[in-house]
């Protein structure tokens, strides 16, 4: 079964809850991969970088990028 990228959250630093934390307070490692995603509000296609970050001792993987200045979209693979 192939996985797809699912929208999880949108917002900016200090105004987002992703994985139960403000993801902007963590170090992101770029995997060098790209994810093809769609803005859930405007149905626009984007190519976002895929990152990993360690949150509470657990490595998480997500795609993230800016929908517009200071408005980031976050996606997880399901």
The first five atom37 places (N, CA, C, CB, O) and aatype in JSON, in Angstrom:
{
  "aatype": [20, 20, 20, 20, 20, 20, 20, 20, 20, 20, 20, 20, 20, 20, 20, 20, 20, 20, 20, 20, 20, 20, 20, 20, 20, 20, 20, 20, 20, 20, 20, 20, 20, 20, 20, 20, 20, 20, 20, 20, 20, 20, 20, 20, 20, 20, 20, 20, 20, 20, 20, 20, 20, 20, 20, 20, 20, 20, 20, 20, 20, 20, 20, 20, 20, 20, 20, 20, 20, 20, 20, 20, 20, 20, 20, 20, 20, 20],
  "atom_mask": [
    [1, 1, 1, 1, 1],
    [1, 1, 1, 1, 1],
    [1, 1, 1, 1, 1],
    [1, 1, 1, 1, 1],
    [1, 1, 1, 1, 1],
    [1, 1, 1, 1, 1],
    [1, 1, 1, 1, 1],
    [1, 1, 1, 1, 1],
    [1, 1, 1, 1, 1],
    [1, 1, 1, 1, 1],
    [1, 1, 1, 1, 1],
    [1, 1, 1, 1, 1],
    [1, 1, 1, 1, 1],
    [1, 1, 1, 1, 1],
    [1, 1, 1, 1, 1],
    [1, 1, 1, 1, 1],
    [1, 1, 1, 1, 1],
    [1, 1, 1, 1, 1],
    [1, 1, 1, 1, 1],
    [1, 1, 1, 1, 1],
    [1, 1, 1, 1, 1],
    [1, 1, 1, 1, 1],
    [1, 1, 1, 1, 1],
    [1, 1, 1, 1, 1],
    [1, 1, 1, 1, 1],
    [1, 1, 1, 1, 1],
    [1, 1, 1, 1, 1],
    [1, 1, 1, 1, 1],
    [1, 1, 1, 1, 1],
    [1, 1, 1, 1, 1],
    [1, 1, 1, 1, 1],
    [1, 1, 1, 1, 1],
    [1, 1, 1, 1, 1],
    [1, 1, 1, 1, 1],
    [1, 1, 1, 1, 1],
    [1, 1, 1, 1, 1],
    [1, 1, 1, 1, 1],
    [1, 1, 1, 1, 1],
    [1, 1, 1, 1, 1],
    [1, 1, 1, 1, 1],
    [1, 1, 1, 1, 1],
    [1, 1, 1, 1, 1],
    [1, 1, 1, 1, 1],
    [1, 1, 1, 1, 1],
    [1, 1, 1, 1, 1],
    [1, 1, 1, 1, 1],
    [1, 1, 1, 1, 1],
    [1, 1, 1, 1, 1],
    [1, 1, 1, 1, 1],
    [1, 1, 1, 1, 1],
    [1, 1, 1, 1, 1],
    [1, 1, 1, 1, 1],
    [1, 1, 1, 1, 1],
    [1, 1, 1, 1, 1],
    [1, 1, 1, 1, 1],
    [1, 1, 1, 1, 1],
    [1, 1, 1, 1, 1],
    [1, 1, 1, 1, 1],
    [1, 1, 1, 1, 1],
    [1, 1, 1, 1, 1],
    [1, 1, 1, 1, 1],
    [1, 1, 1, 1, 1],
    [1, 1, 1, 1, 1],
    [1, 1, 1, 1, 1],
    [1, 1, 1, 1, 1],
    [1, 1, 1, 1, 1],
    [1, 1, 1, 1, 1],
    [1, 1, 1, 1, 1],
    [1, 1, 1, 1, 1],
    [1, 1, 1, 1, 1],
    [1, 1, 1, 1, 1],
    [1, 1, 1, 1, 1],
    [1, 1, 1, 1, 1],
    [1, 1, 1, 1, 1],
    [1, 1, 1, 1, 1],
    [1, 1, 1, 1, 1],
    [1, 1, 1, 1, 1],
    [1, 1, 1, 1, 1]
  ],
  "atom_positions": [
    [[0.84, -1.18, 0.0], [0.0, 0.0, 0.0], [0.89, 1.25, 0.0], [-0.96, 0.0, 1.23], [1.81, 1.36, 0.81]],
    [[0.61, 2.17, -0.91], [1.44, 3.37, -0.96], [0.96, 4.39, 0.07], [1.43, 3.99, -2.37], [-0.23, 4.47, 0.39]],
    [[1.9, 5.15, 0.57], [1.58, 6.17, 1.56], [1.32, 7.49, 0.87], [2.71, 6.31, 2.59], [1.82, 7.75, -0.22]],
    [[0.52, 8.33, 1.51], [0.26, 9.66, 0.99], [0.54, 10.68, 2.09], [-1.2, 9.78, 0.48], [0.53, 10.35, 3.27]],
    [[0.78, 11.89, 1.67], [1.02, 12.98, 2.61], [-0.3, 13.62, 2.98], [1.99, 14.04, 2.01], [-1.06, 14.05, 2.12]],
    [[-0.58, 13.66, 4.29], [-1.84, 14.17, 4.82], [-1.6, 15.46, 5.58], [-2.51, 13.12, 5.72], [-0.69, 15.55, 6.4]],
    [[-2.43, 16.46, 5.31], [-2.32, 17.74, 6.01], [-2.58, 17.55, 7.5], [-3.31, 18.77, 5.42], [-3.51, 16.85, 7.89]],
    [[-1.74, 18.18, 8.33], [-1.88, 18.09, 9.79], [-2.09, 19.44, 10.45], [-0.67, 17.43, 10.38], [-2.91, 19.55, 11.36]],
    [[-1.37, 20.47, 10.0], [-1.44, 21.75, 10.7], [-0.91, 22.86, 9.81], [-0.65, 21.7, 12.03], [-0.18, 22.61, 8.85]],
    [[-1.29, 24.09, 10.15], [-0.74, 25.27, 9.47], [-0.58, 26.37, 10.5], [-1.66, 25.73, 8.28], [-1.36, 26.47, 11.45]],
    [[0.42, 27.19, 10.31], [0.66, 28.31, 11.23], [2.11, 28.73, 11.16], [0.28, 27.93, 12.67], [2.88, 28.27, 10.32]],
    [[2.46, 29.61, 12.06], [3.82, 30.12, 12.11], [4.43, 29.94, 13.47], [3.84, 31.58, 11.72], [3.8, 29.4, 14.38]],
    [[5.66, 30.38, 13.63], [6.35, 30.25, 14.91], [5.52, 30.82, 16.06], [7.71, 30.94, 14.85], [5.03, 31.95, 16.0]],
    [[5.39, 30.02, 17.11], [4.64, 30.44, 18.29], [3.13, 30.32, 18.14], [4.98, 31.85, 18.63], [2.39, 30.59, 19.09]],
    [[2.67, 29.9, 16.97], [1.22, 29.83, 16.73], [0.83, 28.51, 16.09], [0.77, 30.99, 15.86], [-0.1, 28.45, 15.28]],
    [[1.53, 27.44, 16.46], [1.21, 26.15, 15.86], [1.4, 25.04, 16.9], [2.1, 25.88, 14.61], [2.28, 25.11, 17.75]],
    [[0.55, 24.05, 16.8], [0.65, 22.86, 17.64], [0.77, 21.68, 16.69], [-0.58, 22.7, 18.63], [-0.21, 21.26, 16.07]],
    [[1.98, 21.15, 16.57], [2.26, 20.03, 15.67], [3.03, 19.01, 16.47], [3.06, 20.49, 14.39], [4.08, 19.32, 17.03]],
    [[2.54, 17.79, 16.54], [3.09, 16.76, 17.42], [3.02, 17.19, 18.88], [4.54, 16.43, 17.03], [3.81, 16.72, 19.7]],
    [[2.09, 18.08, 19.21], [1.92, 18.52, 20.59], [2.93, 19.55, 21.06], [1.98, 17.35, 21.48], [3.0, 19.86, 22.25]],
    [[3.71, 20.1, 20.12], [4.74, 21.08, 20.47], [4.75, 22.19, 19.43], [6.14, 20.41, 20.57], [4.12, 22.08, 18.38]],
    [[5.48, 23.27, 19.74], [5.76, 24.28, 18.73], [6.97, 23.77, 17.95], [6.04, 25.71, 19.38], [8.11, 23.89, 18.42]],
    [[6.73, 23.2, 16.79], [7.79, 22.54, 16.01], [8.93, 23.49, 15.65], [7.2, 21.95, 14.73], [10.04, 23.04, 15.38]],
    [[8.67, 24.78, 15.66], [9.72, 25.74, 15.34], [10.78, 25.84, 16.45], [9.1, 27.12, 15.09], [11.83, 26.44, 16.24]],
    [[10.51, 25.26, 17.6], [11.48, 25.26, 18.7], [12.44, 24.08, 18.62], [10.74, 25.25, 20.03], [13.3, 23.92, 19.49]],
    [[12.3, 23.24, 17.59], [13.12, 22.04, 17.44], [14.02, 22.15, 16.21], [12.23, 20.79, 17.35], [13.73, 22.91, 15.29]],
    [[15.1, 21.38, 16.21], [16.0, 21.33, 15.06], [15.42, 20.39, 14.02], [17.43, 20.88, 15.49], [15.08, 19.25, 14.34]],
    [[15.31, 20.86, 12.81], [14.84, 20.03, 11.7], [16.03, 19.58, 10.88], [13.82, 20.81, 10.82], [16.96, 20.36, 10.63]],
    [[16.01, 18.32, 10.47], [17.04, 17.8, 9.57], [16.4, 17.53, 8.22], [17.72, 16.51, 10.16], [15.45, 16.74, 8.12]],
    [[16.92, 18.18, 7.19], [16.4, 18.0, 5.84], [16.84, 16.63, 5.33], [16.88, 19.13, 4.88], [18.03, 16.31, 5.36]],
    [[15.9, 15.81, 4.86], [16.22, 14.47, 4.37], [16.69, 14.48, 2.92], [15.01, 13.56, 4.5], [17.21, 13.48, 2.42]],
    [[16.51, 15.61, 2.23], [16.83, 15.68, 0.81], [15.69, 15.18, -0.07], [18.08, 14.88, 0.52], [15.8, 15.19, -1.3]],
    [[14.6, 14.75, 0.56], [13.43, 14.27, -0.19], [12.41, 15.4, -0.36], [12.78, 13.06, 0.54], [12.43, 16.39, 0.36]],
    [[11.54, 15.22, -1.33], [10.45, 16.17, -1.58], [9.12, 15.43, -1.44], [10.58, 16.82, -2.99], [9.02, 14.24, -1.74]],
    [[8.1, 16.15, -1.0], [6.75, 15.6, -0.91], [5.84, 16.49, -1.75], [6.25, 15.52, 0.57], [5.88, 17.71, -1.65]],
    [[5.01, 15.86, -2.56], [4.02, 16.59, -3.34], [2.75, 16.67, -2.49], [3.74, 15.89, -4.73], [2.13, 15.65, -2.17]],
    [[2.37, 17.89, -2.14], [1.23, 18.1, -1.23], [0.27, 19.11, -1.85], [1.71, 18.58, 0.16], [0.59, 19.77, -2.84]],
    [[-0.91, 19.22, -1.24], [-1.93, 20.13, -1.71], [-2.45, 20.96, -0.55], [-3.09, 19.36, -2.39], [-2.8, 20.42, 0.49]],
    [[-2.49, 22.27, -0.73], [-3.06, 23.18, 0.27], [-4.52, 22.79, 0.48], [-2.92, 24.69, -0.18], [-5.3, 22.79, -0.48]],
    [[-4.92, 22.46, 1.71], [-6.29, 22.0, 1.94], [-7.35, 23.1, 1.76], [-6.41, 21.43, 3.33], [-8.52, 22.8, 1.54]],
    [[-6.96, 24.35, 1.85], [-7.93, 25.43, 1.72], [-8.09, 25.92, 0.28], [-7.52, 26.59, 2.59], [-9.2, 26.25, -0.15]],
    [[-6.97, 25.97, -0.47], [-7.01, 26.56, -1.81], [-6.73, 25.55, -2.92], [-6.02, 27.68, -1.89], [-6.7, 25.92, -4.09]],
    [[-6.52, 24.29, -2.55], [-6.32, 23.21, -3.5], [-5.12, 23.43, -4.43], [-7.57, 23.04, -4.33], [-5.06, 22.89, -5.53]],
    [[-4.16, 24.23, -3.97], [-2.95, 24.51, -4.77], [-1.89, 23.45, -4.47], [-2.4, 25.94, -4.47], [-1.71, 23.05, -3.32]],
    [[-1.19, 23.0, -5.51], [-0.13, 22.01, -5.35], [1.18, 22.67, -4.92], [0.07, 21.23, -6.66], [1.5, 23.78, -5.35]],
    [[1.92, 21.96, -4.07], [3.22, 22.42, -3.6], [4.18, 21.25, -3.57], [3.12, 23.08, -2.21], [3.77, 20.09, -3.49]],
    [[5.47, 21.54, -3.64], [6.52, 20.56, -3.42], [7.29, 21.02, -2.18], [7.47, 20.41, -4.68], [8.05, 21.98, -2.24]],
    [[7.08, 20.31, -1.06], [7.69, 20.69, 0.21], [8.83, 19.74, 0.54], [6.64, 20.68, 1.34], [8.81, 18.57, 0.15]],
    [[9.82, 20.25, 1.25], [10.92, 19.41, 1.74], [10.42, 18.48, 2.85], [12.09, 20.28, 2.25], [9.49, 18.8, 3.59]],
    [[11.06, 17.33, 2.94], [10.76, 16.36, 4.0], [11.85, 16.49, 5.06], [10.67, 14.9, 3.44], [13.04, 16.53, 4.74]],
    [[11.43, 16.54, 6.31], [12.35, 16.73, 7.44], [12.14, 15.64, 8.48], [12.14, 18.12, 8.08], [11.12, 14.96, 8.5]],
    [[13.13, 15.5, 9.36], [12.97, 14.74, 10.59], [13.33, 15.68, 11.74], [13.88, 13.44, 10.59], [14.09, 16.64, 11.57]],
    [[12.78, 15.38, 12.91], [13.1, 16.12, 14.12], [12.92, 15.16, 15.29], [12.21, 17.4, 14.29], [12.12, 14.23, 15.22]],
    [[13.67, 15.38, 16.35], [13.52, 14.56, 17.55], [12.68, 15.32, 18.57], [14.91, 14.18, 18.15], [13.04, 16.4, 19.02]],
    [[11.54, 14.7, 18.93], [10.63, 15.3, 19.9], [10.44, 14.31, 21.04], [9.25, 15.68, 19.25], [9.95, 13.2, 20.84]],
    [[10.84, 14.71, 22.23], [10.73, 13.85, 23.42], [11.36, 12.49, 23.19], [9.25, 13.68, 23.83], [10.82, 11.46, 23.61]],
    [[12.52, 12.49, 22.52], [13.26, 11.25, 22.31], [12.77, 10.41, 21.15], [13.21, 10.44, 23.53], [13.3, 9.33, 20.91]],
    [[11.77, 10.88, 20.42], [11.23, 10.13, 19.29], [11.47, 10.92, 18.0], [9.71, 9.85, 19.48], [11.16, 12.11, 17.91]],
    [[12.04, 10.23, 16.99], [12.25, 10.9, 15.7], [10.94, 10.9, 14.92], [13.38, 10.2, 14.89], [10.31, 9.85, 14.73]],
    [[10.53, 12.08, 14.47], [9.33, 12.22, 13.65], [9.73, 12.68, 12.26], [8.32, 13.22, 14.3], [10.77, 13.3, 12.08]],
    [[8.89, 12.35, 11.29], [9.16, 12.68, 9.89], [7.96, 13.46, 9.37], [9.42, 11.39, 9.02], [6.81, 13.08, 9.61]],
    [[8.23, 14.55, 8.66], [7.14, 15.39, 8.18], [7.6, 16.19, 6.97], [6.63, 16.33, 9.29], [8.8, 16.37, 6.74]],
    [[6.63, 16.68, 6.22], [6.9, 17.6, 5.11], [6.42, 18.97, 5.55], [6.19, 17.14, 3.78], [5.38, 19.1, 6.19]],
    [[7.18, 20.0, 5.2], [6.81, 21.35, 5.61], [7.27, 22.36, 4.59], [7.38, 21.68, 6.98], [8.28, 22.17, 3.91]],
    [[6.52, 23.44, 4.49], [6.88, 24.54, 3.61], [5.9, 25.68, 3.8], [6.92, 24.08, 2.14], [4.89, 25.54, 4.49]],
    [[6.22, 26.8, 3.19], [5.39, 27.99, 3.34], [4.28, 28.03, 2.29], [6.24, 29.26, 3.26], [4.54, 27.96, 1.09]],
    [[3.04, 28.15, 2.76], [1.91, 28.41, 1.88], [1.95, 29.87, 1.43], [0.55, 28.09, 2.58], [1.67, 30.2, 0.27]],
    [[2.31, 30.73, 2.36], [2.48, 32.16, 2.1], [3.44, 32.67, 3.18], [1.08, 32.95, 2.13], [3.75, 31.93, 4.11]],
    [[3.93, 33.9, 3.08], [4.89, 34.36, 4.08], [4.38, 34.16, 5.52], [5.21, 35.84, 3.85], [3.31, 34.63, 5.88]],
    [[5.17, 33.45, 6.31], [4.91, 33.18, 7.73], [3.76, 32.22, 7.98], [4.64, 34.46, 8.44], [3.37, 32.02, 9.14]],
    [[3.21, 31.61, 6.95], [2.16, 30.59, 7.12], [2.7, 29.29, 6.55], [0.81, 31.02, 6.43], [2.76, 29.1, 5.33]],
    [[3.08, 28.4, 7.44], [3.66, 27.12, 7.06], [2.59, 26.04, 7.08], [4.81, 26.75, 8.0], [1.66, 26.07, 7.89]],
    [[2.73, 25.08, 6.18], [1.89, 23.89, 6.17], [2.72, 22.69, 6.56], [1.24, 23.68, 4.79], [3.88, 22.57, 6.17]],
    [[2.12, 21.8, 7.34], [2.8, 20.6, 7.82], [1.97, 19.36, 7.46], [3.03, 20.67, 9.37], [0.75, 19.33, 7.63]],
    [[2.68, 18.36, 6.95], [2.04, 17.14, 6.46], [2.77, 15.94, 7.04], [2.04, 17.09, 4.91], [3.98, 15.99, 7.28]],
    [[2.04, 14.86, 7.28], [2.64, 13.6, 7.71], [2.27, 12.52, 6.7], [2.15, 13.21, 9.15], [1.25, 12.59, 6.02]],
    [[3.12, 11.53, 6.63], [2.92, 10.43, 5.69], [2.08, 9.35, 6.35], [4.28, 9.85, 5.21], [2.39, 8.89, 7.45]],
    [[1.04, 8.97, 5.69], [0.13, 7.91, 6.22], [-0.06, 6.81, 5.2], [-1.25, 8.51, 6.62], [-0.78, 5.84, 5.46]]
  ]
}
